[in-house]
Every structure is written in C-alpha cells, then in structure tokens.
Amino acid sequence: MTTDAAPAERGSHAGLVHRLLHHRGFVTGLVGVLILLTVALVGPLLVGDPDLTRFTQQLTPPSAAFPLGTDSAGRDVMARTVYGARVSLLAALVVFAITTTLGIGVGVTAALAGGRIDAFLCRCCDVMLGLPSLVMALAIVGALGPGLINLVVAMSITGWAGLAKLCRTLALDCRHRGDVIAARMAGVSPARIAVGHILPSVLIYGLISATLGLGETVLGLAGMSFLGLGVQPPTAEWGSMLNASRIDLAVAPWLLIGPGLGLVLVVTSVTLISDALRDCADLKELS
C-alpha cells in the first residue's frame, strides 16, 4: 500500500458517514436514541417525584393524572420510568466507555509492544473469553455486593476482551501499511506512529464493534438489576422496576408498560444502528 493510504482511509470514513446518513435503519435508530436521551435529560424536569408514595392511590390504573398508573406504593410509574431512563442509560454508557477504552487500549498496546507483553495480554484475553461473561459478572457482583457501581464494575471487567483481540489484529495489519512504514523509515517515534497513524485506523472499527454489543450491555444491566444485584430500591431503574412489578402483575399489568417499552426502544434503536454499521462499513475484520 502506498503512503496515500491515510488520506484514502479518511475518504473512506467520510463515505461511511455519508452512507449511514442515507441508511433508513440508521436514521430510525438514531431518532430513537435521541428520543431516549431527551427523555433521560429533560424528562425529570417535567414529571413529579418518583419516590413520592400515595397510600390512597395504590395500583391506580392509567389515567390523566397518572398516564402509566401507580405501583403498590402509590408511586407514579411514568415518573419512575423517566428517572429510570437516566439511570439505565447512564450505566450502559459508562460500561460502554470503559470497555471500549480498555479494549482498544489493550489491543493496540499488545500489537505495538510485541514479545512478552503481547503474549501476556493475549493470554489474559483468552482467559476472559474462555469464561461466560454473565457468570463472571454474577460472581464479581456476588463478591462485591449488590449496587449500581459494583454492577458497572463487573460488566466493565467482563466486557473488554473480545474488542481487545479485534483491535490487536487491526493494529498488526496497520503496522505493514505504507504510511506507517514510511513514517518508521523517516525516524518518527513509535509513540507518534501509534497515535497519528495506527490508533485512528483502529478507533473507527473498534467503536463500530463496541456499538454492536451495546444492546447486549443494556439488557445485561437490566437483567442483573431484575435479579436484585444491581440498582437497589427505592431508586428507579427499569430492571428493578420489572422485578418489583412481578408481585402485582396479575392485578396491575400496566406496571410493565413503562420499563418494558423503554428497554424495547433502547434495544431496537441500538440494533438498527448496529445493523446499519454492519451494512455500510467493511466489517470483514469483525466476522
């Protein structure tokens, strides 16, 4: 490959953005994500206290005053759903940021360092990938105790290895690219080559790969909270709300509407975006 590889790659990235903006699934998913972010950021300013109990209005069906009804403690389900969106999305984004940073960082470091460092990091990835991530997360939360912070730590620890292996492979391929070889022959330091030539190339595919697993992260966080290992009452969170609604589900099925629709919208939006990325980008490296 010639030294024009970097400009050509920037052109391909611009082409990727153009294709995504004209992809119906991506635009639909993006609109869904924007709606969720708006609800999470602005919604709490428009609804009441999610923890306010009304003992004379327990299990009230949906009405003008309470569009999604109330729960067994008389709390507004819509208010709890809106506040739960903030908790659920924030936790998912934090896990996404940590696992993406760790995965890309470890993968690029292993590829550039080589030798024993590469072998050690690869063995760490193999160990992590050899164990079921959900089982590992359950074990970590069991050791640390239930809670949102401990759940985020557990999901972050178990979610970076696959991305690291991918980024290592991509970084190794970049080492043989024309512009990288030319920079090395020109005496450019390894650190500058890594930051200026290799990392930008790995970053785009690393972010795409991480996005493909974001829906699974959201469901994993909600599932752990459903089991009582994540957010603890009375904090509103979609998984814990679904768990609390089981007791009164026969007489108050509306308790599922808010958190259930929230999870469906998140997973559907992320899936549409992920499918669009898979369609519009050259993801042979991700298969």
RODO-2510 file (C-alpha; in nm, 4 decimals, decimal comma):
residues 287
     n   res          X          Y          Z
     1     m     0,0000     0,0000     0,0000
     2     t     0,1280     0,3465    -0,0804
     3     t     0,1792     0,6382     0,1512
     4     d    -0,1529     0,7769     0,0302
     5     a    -0,3263     0,5182     0,2480
     6     a    -0,4090     0,7620     0,5268
     7     p    -0,5874     1,0201     0,3061
     8     a    -0,7658     0,7380     0,1267
     9     e    -0,8778     0,5982     0,4605
    10     r    -1,0077     0,9380     0,5705
    11     g    -1,2047     0,9463     0,2472
    12     s    -1,3492     0,6040     0,3217
    13     h    -1,4520     0,7229     0,6674
    14     a    -1,6290     1,0213     0,5115
    15     g    -1,8006     0,7813     0,2724
    16     l    -1,9101     0,5708     0,5686
    17     v    -2,0731     0,8720     0,7335
    18     h    -2,2484     0,9585     0,4069
    19     r    -2,3844     0,6051     0,3673
    20     l    -2,5027     0,5960     0,7280
    21     l    -2,6906     0,9247     0,6982
    22     h    -2,8750     0,7822     0,3970
    23     h    -2,9466     0,4467     0,5622
    24     r    -3,3079     0,4278     0,6789
    25     g    -3,2330     0,1906     0,9664
    26     f    -2,9516     0,4079     1,0994
    27     v    -3,1638     0,7232     1,0872
    28     t    -3,4539     0,5455     1,2597
    29     g    -3,2262     0,4088     1,5302
    30     l    -3,0610     0,7470     1,5752
    31     v    -3,4017     0,9130     1,6204
    32     g    -3,4877     0,6512     1,8836
    33     v    -3,1617     0,7161     2,0697
    34     l    -3,2197     1,0911     2,0585
    35     i    -3,5707     1,0441     2,1987
    36     l    -3,4335     0,8329     2,4829
    37     l    -3,1610     1,0856     2,5614
    38     t    -3,4172     1,3669     2,5594
    39     v    -3,6398     1,1737     2,7993
    40     a    -3,3440     1,0989     3,0267
    41     l    -3,2146     1,4580     3,0305
    42     v    -3,5316     1,6688     3,0095
    43     g    -3,7984     1,4297     3,1369
    44     p    -3,7128     1,4597     3,5083
    45     l    -3,7857     1,8329     3,4856
    46     l    -4,1405     1,7618     3,3644
    47     v    -4,2553     1,4840     3,5970
    48     g    -4,3064     1,4611     3,9708
    49     d    -4,1098     1,2938     4,2459
    50     p    -4,0583     0,9257     4,1517
    51     d    -4,0329     0,8221     4,5177
    52     l    -4,3429     1,0053     4,6430
    53     t    -4,5800     0,7499     4,7974
    54     r    -4,9580     0,7914     4,7855
    55     f    -5,1145     0,5272     5,0070
    56     t    -5,4662     0,6228     4,8990
    57     q    -5,3790     0,5736     4,5294
    58     q    -5,2095     0,2364     4,5260
    59     l    -5,2211     0,0370     4,1974
    60     t    -5,4234     0,3054     4,0225
    61     p    -5,4841     0,2229     3,6533
    62     p    -5,3552     0,4628     3,3853
    63     s    -5,5429     0,7924     3,3911
    64     a    -5,4970     1,1594     3,3047
    65     a    -5,3246     1,2196     3,6370
    66     f    -5,1075     0,9076     3,6081
    67     p    -5,0620     0,8110     3,2389
    68     l    -4,8884     0,4844     3,3296
    69     g    -5,0721     0,4271     3,6584
    70     t    -4,9211     0,3844     4,0030
    71     d    -4,7453     0,0959     4,1754
    72     s    -4,8175    -0,0807     4,5045
    73     a    -4,6778     0,2163     4,6987
    74     g    -4,8786     0,4715     4,5030
    75     r    -4,5733     0,5998     4,3169
    76     d    -4,6142     0,7454     3,9684
    77     v    -4,4953     0,4802     3,7208
    78     m    -4,4315     0,7375     3,4475
    79     a    -4,2112     0,9441     3,6766
    80     r    -4,0197     0,6323     3,7787
    81     t    -3,9832     0,5267     3,4149
    82     v    -3,8428     0,8663     3,3189
    83     y    -3,5992     0,8731     3,6090
    84     g    -3,5149     0,5082     3,5397
    85     a    -3,4148     0,6015     3,1856
    86     r    -3,1443     0,8287     3,3233
    87     v    -3,0038     0,5554     3,5490
    88     s    -3,0244     0,2775     3,2891
    89     l    -2,8748     0,4774     3,0020
    90     l    -2,6024     0,6336     3,2150
    91     a    -2,4934     0,2930     3,3447
    92     a    -2,4892     0,1493     2,9918
    93     l    -2,2873     0,4423     2,8560
    94     v    -2,0337     0,4174     3,1401
    95     v    -1,9851     0,0459     3,0747
    96     f    -1,9583     0,1181     2,7018
    97     a    -1,6940     0,3861     2,7591
    98     i    -1,4862     0,1723     2,9965
    99     t    -1,4954    -0,1460     2,7876
   100     t    -1,4224     0,0437     2,4656
   101     t    -1,1277     0,2269     2,6199
   102     l    -0,9867    -0,0907     2,7741
   103     g    -1,0416    -0,2987     2,4624
   104     i    -0,8826    -0,0532     2,2213
   105     g    -0,6028     0,0355     2,4628
   106     v    -0,5085    -0,3230     2,5450
   107     g    -0,5351    -0,4367     2,1832
   108     v    -0,3180    -0,1590     2,0404
   109     t    -0,0658    -0,1913     2,3250
   110     a    -0,0323    -0,5653     2,2678
   111     a     0,0187    -0,5222     1,8938
   112     l     0,2791    -0,2465     1,9235
   113     a     0,4680    -0,3851     2,2228
   114     g     0,5028    -0,7391     2,0928
   115     g     0,7093    -1,0007     2,2709
   116     r     0,6253    -1,0963     2,6263
   117     i     0,3836    -0,8074     2,6768
   118     d     0,1847    -0,9161     2,3726
   119     a     0,1853    -1,2786     2,4871
   120     f     0,0761    -1,1848     2,8396
   121     l    -0,2085    -0,9608     2,7237
   122     c    -0,3253    -1,2215     2,4731
   123     r    -0,3347    -1,4860     2,7461
   124     c    -0,5399    -1,2510     2,9639
   125     c    -0,7864    -1,2037     2,6788
   126     d    -0,8060    -1,5786     2,6200
   127     v    -0,8829    -1,6396     2,9878
   128     m    -1,1557    -1,3748     2,9888
   129     l    -1,3092    -1,5064     2,6670
   130     g    -1,2943    -1,8638     2,7910
   131     l    -1,5354    -1,7919     3,0763
   132     p    -1,9028    -1,6940     3,0296
   133     s    -1,9176    -1,3173     3,0812
   134     l    -2,2549    -1,3259     3,2584
   135     v    -2,1346    -1,5900     3,5054
   136     m    -1,8214    -1,3853     3,5727
   137     a    -2,0285    -1,0724     3,6271
   138     l    -2,2548    -1,2587     3,8702
   139     a    -1,9517    -1,3830     4,0613
   140     i    -1,7964    -1,0351     4,0809
   141     v    -2,1186    -0,8719     4,1987
   142     g    -2,1645    -1,1540     4,4470
   143     a    -1,8186    -1,0815     4,5868
   144     l    -1,8507    -0,7015     4,5894
   145     g    -2,2168    -0,6865     4,6902
   146     p    -2,5224    -0,5572     4,5020
   147     g    -2,5335    -0,1985     4,3829
   148     l    -2,5102     0,0087     4,0661
   149     i    -2,1400     0,0915     4,0961
   150     n    -2,0431    -0,2693     4,1631
   151     l    -2,2592    -0,3829     3,8712
   152     v    -2,0920    -0,1334     3,6368
   153     v    -1,7506    -0,2543     3,7566
   154     a    -1,8463    -0,6177     3,6981
   155     m    -1,9860    -0,5558     3,3490
   156     s    -1,6805    -0,3479     3,2566
   157     i    -1,4338    -0,6122     3,3748
   158     t    -1,6016    -0,8859     3,1723
   159     g    -1,6720    -0,6953     2,8507
   160     w    -1,3424    -0,5752     2,7012
   161     a    -1,1515    -0,8884     2,5955
   162     g    -1,3226    -0,9565     2,2629
   163     l    -1,2722    -0,5987     2,1484
   164     a    -0,9073    -0,6124     2,2555
   165     k    -0,8426    -0,9188     2,0378
   166     l    -1,0051    -0,7469     1,7404
   167     c    -0,8084    -0,4241     1,7873
   168     r    -0,4833    -0,6162     1,8222
   169     t    -0,5462    -0,7815     1,4862
   170     l    -0,6306    -0,4493     1,3229
   171     a    -0,3244    -0,2806     1,4731
   172     l    -0,0975    -0,5615     1,3494
   173     d    -0,2356    -0,5127     0,9988
   174     c    -0,1736    -0,1381     1,0203
   175     r     0,1930    -0,1925     1,1054
   176     h     0,2507    -0,3137     0,7486
   177     r     0,0685    -0,0247     0,5844
   178     g     0,2633     0,2040     0,3506
   179     d     0,2288     0,5248     0,5504
   180     v     0,3323     0,3509     0,8733
   181     i     0,6404     0,2002     0,7084
   182     a     0,7311     0,5381     0,5598
   183     a     0,6941     0,7103     0,8968
   184     r     0,9112     0,4458     1,0596
   185     m     1,1807     0,4881     0,7938
   186     a     1,1654     0,8668     0,8421
   187     g     1,2562     0,8238     1,2074
   188     v     0,9176     0,9068     1,3569
   189     s     0,8946     0,7835     1,7161
   190     p     0,6841     0,4731     1,7863
   191     a     0,4528     0,6775     2,0102
   192     r     0,3791     0,9279     1,7311
   193     i     0,3242     0,6464     1,4828
   194     a     0,0815     0,4801     1,7223
   195     v    -0,1160     0,7986     1,7907
   196     g    -0,1015     0,9525     1,4453
   197     h    -0,1288     0,6528     1,2130
   198     i    -0,2407     0,3334     1,3838
   199     l    -0,4858     0,4473     1,6525
   200     p    -0,7153     0,6481     1,4185
   201     s    -0,7453     0,3464     1,1892
   202     v    -0,8226     0,1080     1,4741
   203     l    -1,0544     0,3501     1,6506
   204     i    -1,3303     0,3586     1,3879
   205     y    -1,3627    -0,0204     1,3679
   206     g    -1,3230    -0,0543     1,7433
   207     l    -1,6129     0,1838     1,8024
   208     i    -1,8256     0,0001     1,5460
   209     s    -1,7533    -0,3326     1,7118
   210     a    -1,8292    -0,1923     2,0584
   211     t    -2,1582    -0,0489     1,9336
   212     l    -2,2633    -0,3925     1,8098
   213     g    -2,2602    -0,5127     2,1722
   214     l    -2,4281    -0,2104     2,3308
   215     g    -2,7776    -0,3613     2,3192
   216     e    -2,6490    -0,6698     2,4992
   217     t    -2,4967    -0,4435     2,7638
   218     v    -2,8292    -0,2672     2,8250
   219     l    -3,0119    -0,5985     2,8618
   220     g    -2,7364    -0,7365     3,0843
   221     l    -2,7571    -0,4405     3,3222
   222     a    -3,1365    -0,4608     3,3347
   223     g    -3,1236    -0,8371     3,3855
   224     m    -2,8816    -0,8093     3,6769
   225     s    -3,0996    -0,5421     3,8378
   226     f    -3,4014    -0,7667     3,7800
   227     l    -3,2226    -1,0334     3,9825
   228     g    -3,1659    -0,7825     4,2620
   229     l    -2,7920    -0,7471     4,2018
   230     g    -2,7924    -0,4000     4,0517
   231     v    -2,9795    -0,0850     4,1488
   232     q    -3,1443    -0,1227     4,4873
   233     p    -3,4887     0,0097     4,5890
   234     p    -3,6232     0,2702     4,6050
   235     t    -3,4055     0,4031     4,3203
   236     a    -3,5951     0,3865     3,9921
   237     e    -3,4316     0,1659     3,7275
   238     w    -3,6012    -0,0349     3,4547
   239     g    -3,4722    -0,3776     3,5588
   240     s    -3,5574    -0,3304     3,9260
   241     m    -3,8992    -0,1896     3,8286
   242     l    -3,9740    -0,5042     3,6286
   243     n    -3,8696    -0,7149     3,9266
   244     a    -4,0916    -0,5198     4,1648
   245     s    -4,3905    -0,5462     3,9297
   246     r    -4,3943    -0,9281     3,9377
   247     i    -4,5867    -0,9377     4,2652
   248     d    -4,8778    -0,7265     4,1392
   249     l    -4,8635    -0,8255     3,7730
   250     a    -5,1944    -1,0160     3,7818
   251     v    -5,3908    -0,7129     3,9037
   252     a    -5,1766    -0,4333     3,7615
   253     p    -5,0303    -0,5341     3,4230
   254     w    -4,9689    -0,1679     3,3374
   255     l    -4,6631    -0,1754     3,5623
   256     l    -4,4745    -0,3441     3,2769
   257     i    -4,5549    -0,0817     3,0141
   258     g    -4,3058     0,1899     3,1101
   259     p    -3,9859    -0,0064     3,1757
   260     g    -4,0760    -0,2680     2,9151
   261     l    -4,1227    -0,0146     2,6367
   262     g    -3,8071     0,1653     2,7454
   263     l    -3,5964    -0,1483     2,7114
   264     v    -3,7600    -0,2394     2,3798
   265     l    -3,6900     0,1084     2,2409
   266     v    -3,3266     0,1042     2,3574
   267     v    -3,2504    -0,2420     2,2196
   268     t    -3,4386    -0,1794     1,8932
   269     s    -3,2651     0,1548     1,8340
   270     v    -2,9197     0,0168     1,9099
   271     t    -2,9850    -0,2897     1,6946
   272     l    -3,0913    -0,0740     1,3998
   273     i    -2,7763     0,1359     1,4352
   274     s    -2,5602    -0,1753     1,4681
   275     d    -2,7159    -0,3358     1,1585
   276     a    -2,6625    -0,0128     0,9638
   277     l    -2,2974    -0,0040     1,0681
   278     r    -2,2596    -0,3647     0,9611
   279     d    -2,4218    -0,2892     0,6243
   280     c    -2,2386     0,0351     0,5481
   281     a    -1,8888    -0,0436     0,6740
   282     d    -1,6430    -0,3029     0,5535
   283     l    -1,6616    -0,5267     0,8584
   284     k    -1,4745    -0,8316     0,7358
   285     e    -1,2429    -0,7846     1,0325
   286     l    -1,5368    -0,8196     1,2703
   287     s    -1,6561    -1,1569     1,1456
***
